[in-house]
Amino acid sequence: MGVNVQTLDSFLQGLQSKGFQFQEDAVGFIYFGKLYTNASDELAIAAVELTLKVQFSFEGSFYVSLLETLVANKVKTRKAALKFVKDNQLLAI
């Protein structure tokens, strides 16, 4: 039984197909943050998702800071990211 893992590319394309428009430099910044923190696609997706939920738009510095925090705390999955954020009261979600 294979695990269906979503890629960062497919996640961003899915958002755009639903009408979410990123500002011109946002997509590049998302990939920069992923590479800068050496995060997995799953963790980068979780950070984008949480950023959008809290900021109601994409805020690059918030996203990178969140991603750095998740990576520094060895968070690996979307579920763990949501739990970490909630347990540490980092965001009001």
The first five atom37 places (N, CA, C, CB, O) and aatype in JSON, in Angstrom:
{
  "aatype": [12, 7, 19, 2, 19, 5, 16, 10, 3, 15, 13, 10, 5, 7, 10, 5, 15, 11, 7, 13, 5, 13, 5, 6, 3, 0, 19, 7, 13, 9, 18, 13, 7, 11, 10, 18, 16, 2, 0, 15, 3, 6, 10, 0, 9, 0, 0, 19, 6, 10, 16, 10, 11, 19, 5, 13, 15, 13, 6, 7, 15, 13, 18, 19, 15, 10, 10, 6, 16, 10, 19, 0, 2, 11, 19, 11, 16, 1, 11, 0, 0, 10, 11, 13, 19, 11, 3, 2, 5, 10, 10, 0, 9],
  "atom_mask": [
    [1, 1, 1, 1, 1],
    [1, 1, 1, 0, 1],
    [1, 1, 1, 1, 1],
    [1, 1, 1, 1, 1],
    [1, 1, 1, 1, 1],
    [1, 1, 1, 1, 1],
    [1, 1, 1, 1, 1],
    [1, 1, 1, 1, 1],
    [1, 1, 1, 1, 1],
    [1, 1, 1, 1, 1],
    [1, 1, 1, 1, 1],
    [1, 1, 1, 1, 1],
    [1, 1, 1, 1, 1],
    [1, 1, 1, 0, 1],
    [1, 1, 1, 1, 1],
    [1, 1, 1, 1, 1],
    [1, 1, 1, 1, 1],
    [1, 1, 1, 1, 1],
    [1, 1, 1, 0, 1],
    [1, 1, 1, 1, 1],
    [1, 1, 1, 1, 1],
    [1, 1, 1, 1, 1],
    [1, 1, 1, 1, 1],
    [1, 1, 1, 1, 1],
    [1, 1, 1, 1, 1],
    [1, 1, 1, 1, 1],
    [1, 1, 1, 1, 1],
    [1, 1, 1, 0, 1],
    [1, 1, 1, 1, 1],
    [1, 1, 1, 1, 1],
    [1, 1, 1, 1, 1],
    [1, 1, 1, 1, 1],
    [1, 1, 1, 0, 1],
    [1, 1, 1, 1, 1],
    [1, 1, 1, 1, 1],
    [1, 1, 1, 1, 1],
    [1, 1, 1, 1, 1],
    [1, 1, 1, 1, 1],
    [1, 1, 1, 1, 1],
    [1, 1, 1, 1, 1],
    [1, 1, 1, 1, 1],
    [1, 1, 1, 1, 1],
    [1, 1, 1, 1, 1],
    [1, 1, 1, 1, 1],
    [1, 1, 1, 1, 1],
    [1, 1, 1, 1, 1],
    [1, 1, 1, 1, 1],
    [1, 1, 1, 1, 1],
    [1, 1, 1, 1, 1],
    [1, 1, 1, 1, 1],
    [1, 1, 1, 1, 1],
    [1, 1, 1, 1, 1],
    [1, 1, 1, 1, 1],
    [1, 1, 1, 1, 1],
    [1, 1, 1, 1, 1],
    [1, 1, 1, 1, 1],
    [1, 1, 1, 1, 1],
    [1, 1, 1, 1, 1],
    [1, 1, 1, 1, 1],
    [1, 1, 1, 0, 1],
    [1, 1, 1, 1, 1],
    [1, 1, 1, 1, 1],
    [1, 1, 1, 1, 1],
    [1, 1, 1, 1, 1],
    [1, 1, 1, 1, 1],
    [1, 1, 1, 1, 1],
    [1, 1, 1, 1, 1],
    [1, 1, 1, 1, 1],
    [1, 1, 1, 1, 1],
    [1, 1, 1, 1, 1],
    [1, 1, 1, 1, 1],
    [1, 1, 1, 1, 1],
    [1, 1, 1, 1, 1],
    [1, 1, 1, 1, 1],
    [1, 1, 1, 1, 1],
    [1, 1, 1, 1, 1],
    [1, 1, 1, 1, 1],
    [1, 1, 1, 1, 1],
    [1, 1, 1, 1, 1],
    [1, 1, 1, 1, 1],
    [1, 1, 1, 1, 1],
    [1, 1, 1, 1, 1],
    [1, 1, 1, 1, 1],
    [1, 1, 1, 1, 1],
    [1, 1, 1, 1, 1],
    [1, 1, 1, 1, 1],
    [1, 1, 1, 1, 1],
    [1, 1, 1, 1, 1],
    [1, 1, 1, 1, 1],
    [1, 1, 1, 1, 1],
    [1, 1, 1, 1, 1],
    [1, 1, 1, 1, 1],
    [1, 1, 1, 1, 1]
  ],
  "atom_positions": [
    [[0.85, -1.17, 0.0], [0.0, 0.0, 0.0], [0.89, 1.24, 0.0], [-0.96, 0.0, 1.22], [1.62, 1.47, 0.96]],
    [[0.85, 2.02, -1.05], [1.68, 3.2, -1.17], [1.08, 4.39, -0.45], [0.0, 0.0, 0.0], [-0.14, 4.5, -0.31]],
    [[1.94, 5.25, 0.0], [1.49, 6.47, 0.66], [1.42, 7.56, -0.4], [2.45, 6.88, 1.85], [2.37, 7.78, -1.14]],
    [[0.3, 8.25, -0.46], [0.12, 9.32, -1.43], [0.71, 10.6, -0.87], [-1.38, 9.51, -1.78], [0.09, 11.27, -0.04]],
    [[1.9, 10.93, -1.31], [2.59, 12.11, -0.83], [2.45, 13.22, -1.86], [4.08, 11.81, -0.54], [2.81, 13.06, -3.02]],
    [[1.92, 14.35, -1.41], [1.74, 15.49, -2.3], [3.05, 16.26, -2.43], [0.6, 16.41, -1.78], [3.75, 16.48, -1.44]],
    [[3.36, 16.67, -3.63], [4.55, 17.48, -3.82], [4.21, 18.95, -3.63], [5.16, 17.24, -5.23], [3.04, 19.35, -3.71]],
    [[5.22, 19.73, -3.36], [5.03, 21.17, -3.21], [4.48, 21.77, -4.51], [6.35, 21.87, -2.81], [3.61, 22.64, -4.48]],
    [[5.0, 21.29, -5.64], [4.5, 21.75, -6.95], [3.0, 21.53, -7.09], [5.25, 21.04, -8.09], [2.26, 22.44, -7.45]],
    [[2.56, 20.3, -6.81], [1.14, 19.98, -7.0], [0.26, 20.75, -6.0], [0.91, 18.47, -6.85], [-0.86, 21.13, -6.34]],
    [[0.76, 20.96, -4.8], [0.02, 21.73, -3.8], [-0.19, 23.17, -4.28], [0.75, 21.72, -2.45], [-1.3, 23.7, -4.21]],
    [[0.88, 23.8, -4.75], [0.78, 25.19, -5.21], [-0.1, 25.3, -6.45], [2.19, 25.76, -5.51], [-0.88, 26.23, -6.59]],
    [[0.03, 24.33, -7.36], [-0.83, 24.32, -8.55], [-2.29, 24.14, -8.16], [-0.41, 23.2, -9.52], [-3.17, 24.75, -8.76]],
    [[-2.54, 23.31, -7.16], [-3.9, 23.11, -6.68], [-4.5, 24.38, -6.11], [0.0, 0.0, 0.0], [-5.66, 24.7, -6.37]],
    [[-3.71, 25.11, -5.34], [-4.19, 26.39, -4.8], [-4.52, 27.36, -5.92], [-3.14, 27.01, -3.86], [-5.55, 28.03, -5.9]],
    [[-3.63, 27.42, -6.9], [-3.83, 28.35, -8.01], [-5.04, 27.94, -8.85], [-2.59, 28.41, -8.89], [-5.75, 28.8, -9.36]],
    [[-5.28, 26.64, -8.99], [-6.43, 26.19, -9.77], [-7.74, 26.5, -9.05], [-6.33, 24.68, -10.04], [-8.8, 26.57, -9.68]],
    [[-7.68, 26.69, -7.73], [-8.86, 27.05, -6.95], [-9.03, 28.57, -6.88], [-8.77, 26.47, -5.53], [-9.93, 29.07, -6.2]],
    [[-8.15, 29.3, -7.58], [-8.3, 30.74, -7.65], [-7.4, 31.54, -6.73], [0.0, 0.0, 0.0], [-7.45, 32.77, -6.73]],
    [[-6.57, 30.85, -5.93], [-5.65, 31.59, -5.06], [-4.51, 32.14, -5.9], [-5.12, 30.7, -3.91], [-3.81, 31.38, -6.58]],
    [[-4.31, 33.43, -5.85], [-3.24, 34.05, -6.62], [-2.1, 34.47, -5.7], [-3.78, 35.27, -7.4], [-2.29, 35.27, -4.78]],
    [[-0.94, 33.93, -5.95], [0.25, 34.35, -5.22], [0.81, 35.6, -5.87], [1.32, 33.21, -5.19], [0.72, 35.77, -7.08]],
    [[1.38, 36.47, -5.06], [2.09, 37.61, -5.63], [3.3, 37.08, -6.39], [2.51, 38.64, -4.52], [3.75, 35.95, -6.16]],
    [[3.79, 37.9, -7.28], [4.82, 37.48, -8.24], [6.0, 36.73, -7.62], [5.32, 38.68, -8.96], [6.42, 35.7, -8.15]],
    [[6.53, 37.23, -6.54], [7.73, 36.63, -5.96], [7.44, 35.54, -4.92], [8.55, 37.7, -5.32], [8.37, 34.91, -4.43]],
    [[6.17, 35.31, -4.59], [5.84, 34.4, -3.5], [6.25, 32.96, -3.77], [4.35, 34.44, -3.24], [6.81, 32.3, -2.9]],
    [[5.99, 32.46, -4.97], [6.33, 31.07, -5.27], [7.84, 30.84, -5.17], [5.82, 30.68, -6.68], [8.28, 29.84, -4.62]],
    [[8.61, 31.77, -5.69], [10.07, 31.68, -5.57], [10.5, 31.69, -4.11], [0.0, 0.0, 0.0], [11.43, 30.98, -3.72]],
    [[9.84, 32.5, -3.32], [10.17, 32.6, -1.9], [9.83, 31.29, -1.17], [9.43, 33.78, -1.25], [10.55, 30.87, -0.27]],
    [[8.73, 30.66, -1.57], [8.34, 29.38, -0.97], [9.43, 28.34, -1.22], [6.98, 28.89, -1.55], [9.82, 27.6, -0.31]],
    [[9.93, 28.28, -2.45], [11.0, 27.32, -2.76], [12.32, 27.71, -2.09], [11.2, 27.22, -4.28], [13.07, 26.84, -1.65]],
    [[12.59, 29.0, -2.02], [13.79, 29.46, -1.32], [13.75, 29.01, 0.14], [13.91, 31.01, -1.4], [14.73, 28.46, 0.65]],
    [[12.61, 29.23, 0.81], [12.48, 28.83, 2.22], [12.66, 27.34, 2.41], [0.0, 0.0, 0.0], [13.29, 26.91, 3.37]],
    [[12.1, 26.56, 1.49], [12.21, 25.1, 1.55], [13.68, 24.69, 1.45], [11.38, 24.43, 0.43], [14.15, 23.86, 2.22]],
    [[14.4, 25.27, 0.49], [15.81, 24.94, 0.31], [16.66, 25.47, 1.47], [16.32, 25.51, -1.02], [17.56, 24.78, 1.95]],
    [[16.39, 26.69, 1.9], [17.15, 27.34, 2.97], [17.09, 26.54, 4.26], [16.61, 28.76, 3.22], [18.08, 26.43, 4.99]],
    [[15.91, 25.96, 4.55], [15.73, 25.2, 5.78], [15.93, 23.71, 5.6], [14.36, 25.46, 6.34], [15.91, 22.95, 6.56]],
    [[16.13, 23.29, 4.34], [16.26, 21.86, 4.01], [15.02, 21.08, 4.46], [17.53, 21.27, 4.68], [15.12, 19.96, 4.95]],
    [[13.86, 21.7, 4.27], [12.59, 21.09, 4.69], [12.07, 20.16, 3.61], [11.54, 22.18, 5.01], [12.4, 20.3, 2.43]],
    [[11.27, 19.2, 4.02], [10.6, 18.31, 3.07], [9.45, 19.06, 2.4], [10.08, 17.02, 3.79], [9.02, 20.11, 2.88]],
    [[8.95, 18.5, 1.3], [7.77, 19.08, 0.66], [6.61, 19.12, 1.65], [7.38, 18.27, -0.6], [5.9, 20.12, 1.73]],
    [[6.41, 18.04, 2.4], [5.3, 17.97, 3.33], [5.36, 19.1, 4.37], [5.28, 16.61, 4.03], [4.35, 19.72, 4.68]],
    [[6.56, 19.36, 4.88], [6.7, 20.42, 5.89], [6.52, 21.8, 5.26], [8.07, 20.32, 6.57], [5.9, 22.68, 5.86]],
    [[7.05, 21.99, 4.06], [6.87, 23.27, 3.36], [5.39, 23.52, 3.08], [7.68, 23.28, 2.03], [4.91, 24.64, 3.23]],
    [[4.67, 22.48, 2.67], [3.23, 22.6, 2.42], [2.51, 23.0, 3.71], [2.65, 21.27, 1.87], [1.66, 23.89, 3.7]],
    [[2.86, 22.35, 4.82], [2.23, 22.68, 6.1], [2.49, 24.13, 6.48], [2.75, 21.74, 7.21], [1.6, 24.82, 6.97]],
    [[3.72, 24.59, 6.26], [4.06, 25.98, 6.6], [3.31, 26.97, 5.72], [5.57, 26.2, 6.46], [2.87, 28.01, 6.2]],
    [[3.16, 26.66, 4.42], [2.38, 27.53, 3.53], [0.94, 27.55, 4.0], [2.47, 27.04, 2.06], [0.33, 28.62, 4.1]],
    [[0.39, 26.38, 4.29], [-1.0, 26.26, 4.72], [-1.24, 27.07, 6.01], [-1.36, 24.79, 4.95], [-2.22, 27.82, 6.1]],
    [[-0.36, 26.91, 6.99], [-0.51, 27.64, 8.25], [-0.34, 29.14, 8.04], [0.5, 27.13, 9.27], [-1.05, 29.94, 8.65]],
    [[0.6, 29.52, 7.19], [0.8, 30.94, 6.9], [-0.47, 31.55, 6.32], [1.97, 31.13, 5.93], [-0.89, 32.63, 6.73]],
    [[-1.06, 30.86, 5.36], [-2.28, 31.37, 4.73], [-3.44, 31.44, 5.72], [-2.67, 30.5, 3.53], [-4.24, 32.38, 5.68]],
    [[-3.55, 30.45, 6.6], [-4.63, 30.43, 7.59], [-4.51, 31.58, 8.58], [-4.65, 29.1, 8.33], [-5.52, 32.16, 8.99]],
    [[-3.3, 31.9, 8.96], [-3.09, 32.92, 9.99], [-3.01, 34.32, 9.38], [-1.82, 32.62, 10.77], [-3.58, 35.27, 9.93]],
    [[-2.32, 34.45, 8.28], [-2.09, 35.77, 7.67], [-3.15, 36.16, 6.64], [-0.72, 35.8, 7.01], [-3.24, 37.32, 6.26]],
    [[-3.94, 35.2, 6.19], [-4.97, 35.4, 5.15], [-4.38, 35.8, 3.8], [-5.96, 36.46, 5.59], [-5.1, 36.19, 2.89]],
    [[-3.08, 35.7, 3.69], [-2.37, 35.91, 2.43], [-0.98, 35.31, 2.66], [-2.3, 37.46, 2.01], [-0.66, 34.88, 3.77]],
    [[-0.16, 35.3, 1.63], [1.17, 34.74, 1.81], [2.12, 35.84, 2.28], [1.69, 34.09, 0.51], [2.29, 36.85, 1.6]],
    [[2.73, 35.63, 3.42], [3.71, 36.56, 3.99], [5.03, 35.8, 4.11], [3.24, 37.12, 5.4], [5.19, 34.94, 4.97]],
    [[5.96, 36.13, 3.22], [7.2, 35.37, 3.11], [8.02, 35.25, 4.37], [0.0, 0.0, 0.0], [8.49, 34.16, 4.7]],
    [[8.2, 36.35, 5.1], [9.04, 36.29, 6.3], [8.39, 35.44, 7.39], [9.32, 37.71, 6.83], [9.08, 34.75, 8.14]],
    [[7.07, 35.49, 7.47], [6.35, 34.66, 8.43], [6.53, 33.18, 8.09], [4.84, 35.03, 8.45], [6.82, 32.36, 8.96]],
    [[6.37, 32.87, 6.81], [6.52, 31.49, 6.32], [7.91, 30.94, 6.64], [6.27, 31.43, 4.8], [8.03, 29.84, 7.17]],
    [[8.96, 31.7, 6.33], [10.32, 31.21, 6.56], [10.59, 31.05, 8.05], [11.36, 32.17, 5.93], [11.21, 30.07, 8.47]],
    [[10.12, 31.99, 8.85], [10.3, 31.89, 10.29], [9.59, 30.65, 10.85], [9.78, 33.16, 10.98], [10.15, 29.93, 11.68]],
    [[8.38, 30.42, 10.4], [7.64, 29.24, 10.83], [8.35, 27.96, 10.39], [6.21, 29.27, 10.26], [8.49, 27.02, 11.17]],
    [[8.79, 27.93, 9.15], [9.5, 26.76, 8.63], [10.78, 26.51, 9.41], [9.81, 26.94, 7.13], [11.1, 25.36, 9.73]],
    [[11.53, 27.57, 9.71], [12.76, 27.43, 10.52], [12.44, 26.84, 11.89], [13.47, 28.79, 10.68], [13.17, 25.97, 12.38]],
    [[11.37, 27.3, 12.51], [10.98, 26.81, 13.82], [10.61, 25.34, 13.77], [9.81, 27.62, 14.37], [11.0, 24.56, 14.63]],
    [[9.85, 24.96, 12.75], [9.45, 23.56, 12.61], [10.66, 22.66, 12.39], [8.46, 23.4, 11.45], [10.78, 21.61, 13.02]],
    [[11.55, 23.07, 11.5], [12.76, 22.26, 11.21], [13.65, 22.17, 12.46], [13.56, 22.88, 10.02], [14.15, 21.1, 12.78]],
    [[13.84, 23.3, 13.15], [14.69, 23.32, 14.35], [14.16, 22.39, 15.43], [14.8, 24.75, 14.9], [14.93, 21.86, 16.24]],
    [[12.85, 22.2, 15.44], [12.23, 21.33, 16.44], [11.98, 19.92, 15.92], [10.93, 21.94, 16.91], [11.24, 19.14, 16.52]],
    [[12.6, 19.62, 14.79], [12.57, 18.28, 14.19], [11.16, 17.79, 13.88], [13.25, 17.3, 15.11], [10.87, 16.6, 13.98]],
    [[10.29, 18.73, 13.51], [8.94, 18.37, 13.09], [9.05, 17.83, 11.66], [7.95, 19.61, 13.17], [9.71, 18.44, 10.81]],
    [[8.41, 16.7, 11.39], [8.57, 16.04, 10.09], [7.31, 16.0, 9.23], [9.06, 14.64, 10.3], [7.4, 15.98, 8.01]],
    [[6.14, 15.98, 9.86], [4.9, 15.78, 9.1], [3.94, 16.95, 9.28], [4.22, 14.48, 9.54], [4.09, 17.78, 10.17]],
    [[2.94, 17.0, 8.4], [1.91, 18.03, 8.49], [1.17, 17.91, 9.82], [0.92, 17.91, 7.31], [0.95, 18.91, 10.51]],
    [[0.8, 16.69, 10.17], [0.08, 16.46, 11.43], [0.92, 16.93, 12.62], [-0.28, 14.96, 11.57], [0.4, 17.58, 13.53]],
    [[2.19, 16.6, 12.61], [3.08, 17.01, 13.7], [3.25, 18.53, 13.72], [4.46, 16.33, 13.56], [3.36, 19.12, 14.79]],
    [[3.26, 19.16, 12.55], [3.39, 20.62, 12.47], [2.17, 21.29, 13.1], [3.55, 21.09, 11.01], [2.31, 22.24, 13.86]],
    [[0.98, 20.78, 12.77], [-0.24, 21.34, 13.34], [-0.25, 21.17, 14.86], [-1.48, 20.67, 12.71], [-0.63, 22.08, 15.6]],
    [[0.16, 19.99, 15.31], [0.2, 19.71, 16.75], [1.24, 20.61, 17.44], [0.54, 18.22, 17.01], [0.96, 21.17, 18.5]],
    [[2.41, 20.76, 16.85], [3.47, 21.58, 17.43], [3.0, 23.03, 17.59], [4.74, 21.52, 16.57], [3.19, 23.64, 18.63]],
    [[2.4, 23.55, 16.55], [1.93, 24.94, 16.55], [0.86, 25.13, 17.63], [1.38, 25.34, 15.16], [0.86, 26.12, 18.36]],
    [[-0.05, 24.17, 17.7], [-1.14, 24.26, 18.69], [-0.6, 24.08, 20.12], [-2.23, 23.19, 18.4], [-0.94, 24.86, 21.01]],
    [[0.24, 23.06, 20.33], [0.77, 22.78, 21.67], [1.61, 23.93, 22.21], [1.62, 21.5, 21.65], [1.61, 24.2, 23.41]],
    [[2.31, 24.62, 21.31], [3.18, 25.72, 21.73], [2.5, 27.08, 21.6], [4.46, 25.71, 20.92], [3.13, 28.12, 21.81]],
    [[1.23, 27.06, 21.26], [0.42, 28.28, 21.14], [1.12, 29.34, 20.29], [0.11, 28.85, 22.53], [1.13, 30.52, 20.62]],
    [[1.73, 28.87, 19.17], [2.44, 29.79, 18.29], [1.49, 30.59, 17.42], [3.42, 29.03, 17.42], [1.76, 31.74, 17.09]],
    [[0.38, 29.97, 17.05], [-0.57, 30.62, 16.16], [-1.98, 30.41, 16.69], [-0.44, 30.08, 14.72], [-2.27, 29.41, 17.34]],
    [[-2.83, 31.34, 16.4], [-4.24, 31.2, 16.77], [-4.97, 30.54, 15.61], [-4.89, 32.6, 17.12], [-5.51, 31.21, 14.74]],
    [[-5.0, 29.19, 15.62], [-5.69, 28.47, 14.54], [-6.8, 27.61, 15.1], [-4.72, 27.6, 13.75], [-7.49, 26.93, 14.34]]
  ]
}
